[in-house]
């Protein structure tokens, strides 16, 4: 019987030691989780700020393009015939020459 009590006491002591170590590990993990959560919140805030900056920057870009279009010279009218020739300048038979028949 004294051996049984001694063995029971040893088991209780080992269980209590293991329980204490597990509690310490769990508390450490809780601290890490809290730190990671705060980092996630910070990153989310940074992303929101960047999205807001992008939304503000997008409307200003088309305005810049509009000013560029206004400052460019209007295109010159293109003549329908290259070189400014008229139909009277060249004989139609020379254009559609098919050789000697």
C-alpha positions as CSV (number, residue, x, y, z in Angstrom):
1,X,0.0,0.0,0.0
2,X,2.6,2.6,0.7
3,X,4.1,1.8,-2.7
4,X,0.7,2.5,-4.3
5,X,0.4,5.8,-2.5
6,X,3.9,6.8,-3.5
7,X,3.3,5.8,-7.1
8,X,0.0,7.8,-7.1
9,X,1.8,10.8,-5.7
10,X,4.5,10.6,-8.4
11,X,1.8,10.4,-11.1
12,X,0.0,13.4,-9.7
13,X,3.3,15.3,-9.6
14,X,4.1,14.4,-13.2
15,X,0.6,15.3,-14.4
16,X,0.8,18.7,-12.6
17,X,4.2,19.5,-14.0
18,X,3.0,18.6,-17.5
19,X,-0.1,20.7,-17.0
20,X,1.9,23.6,-15.9
21,X,4.2,23.4,-19.0
22,X,1.2,23.1,-21.3
23,X,-0.4,26.2,-19.7
24,X,2.8,28.2,-20.3
25,X,2.9,27.1,-23.9
26,X,-0.8,28.0,-24.4
27,X,-0.2,31.4,-22.9
28,X,2.8,32.0,-25.1
29,X,0.7,31.0,-28.1
30,X,-2.0,33.4,-27.1
31,X,0.5,36.2,-27.0
32,X,1.8,35.4,-30.5
33,X,-1.8,35.3,-31.8
34,X,-2.5,38.7,-30.3
35,X,0.6,40.1,-31.9
36,X,-0.2,38.6,-35.3
37,X,-3.8,40.0,-35.0
38,X,-2.5,43.5,-34.4
39,X,-0.1,43.2,-37.4
40,X,-3.0,42.0,-39.6
41,X,-5.0,45.1,-38.5
42,X,-2.1,47.4,-39.4
43,X,-1.7,45.8,-42.8
44,X,-5.4,46.1,-43.5
45,X,-5.3,49.8,-42.6
46,X,-2.3,50.4,-44.9
47,X,-4.0,48.6,-47.8
48,X,-7.2,50.7,-47.3
49,X,-5.1,53.9,-47.3
50,X,-3.3,52.8,-50.5
51,X,-6.7,52.0,-52.2
52,X,-8.0,55.5,-51.2
53,X,-4.9,57.1,-52.7
54,X,-5.3,55.1,-55.9
55,X,-9.0,56.1,-56.2
56,X,-8.0,59.8,-55.8
57,X,-5.2,59.4,-58.4
58,X,-7.4,57.8,-61.0
59,X,-9.7,60.8,-61.8
60,X,-6.8,63.2,-62.2
61,X,-5.2,61.1,-65.0
62,X,-8.0,61.5,-67.6
63,X,-7.8,65.3,-67.0
64,X,-4.1,65.2,-67.9
65,X,-4.9,63.3,-71.1
66,X,-7.5,65.8,-72.0
67,X,-5.1,68.7,-71.7
68,X,-2.6,66.8,-73.9
69,X,-5.3,66.3,-76.6
70,X,-6.1,70.0,-76.5
71,X,-2.5,71.1,-76.9
72,X,-1.9,68.9,-79.9
73,X,-2.4,70.5,-83.3
74,X,-5.5,69.4,-85.2
75,X,-4.7,66.8,-88.0
76,X,-4.3,68.2,-91.5
77,X,-6.9,67.0,-94.0
78,X,-5.6,64.2,-96.1
79,X,-6.1,64.4,-99.8
80,X,-7.9,61.5,-101.4
81,X,-5.2,61.1,-104.1
82,X,-1.6,61.0,-103.3
83,X,0.4,63.7,-104.9
84,X,-2.6,65.9,-105.8
85,X,-3.1,64.4,-109.2
86,X,-6.4,64.6,-111.0
87,X,-8.0,62.1,-113.4
88,X,-7.1,64.4,-116.4
89,X,-3.3,64.1,-115.6
90,X,-3.1,60.4,-116.6
91,X,-4.8,58.6,-119.4
92,X,-7.1,55.8,-118.2
93,X,-5.6,53.3,-120.7
94,X,-2.2,53.7,-119.1
95,X,-3.6,52.8,-115.7
96,X,-5.3,49.6,-116.9
97,X,-2.8,48.5,-119.5
98,X,-3.1,44.8,-120.1
99,X,-0.5,44.4,-122.8
100,X,-0.8,43.9,-126.6
101,X,-3.9,41.9,-127.6
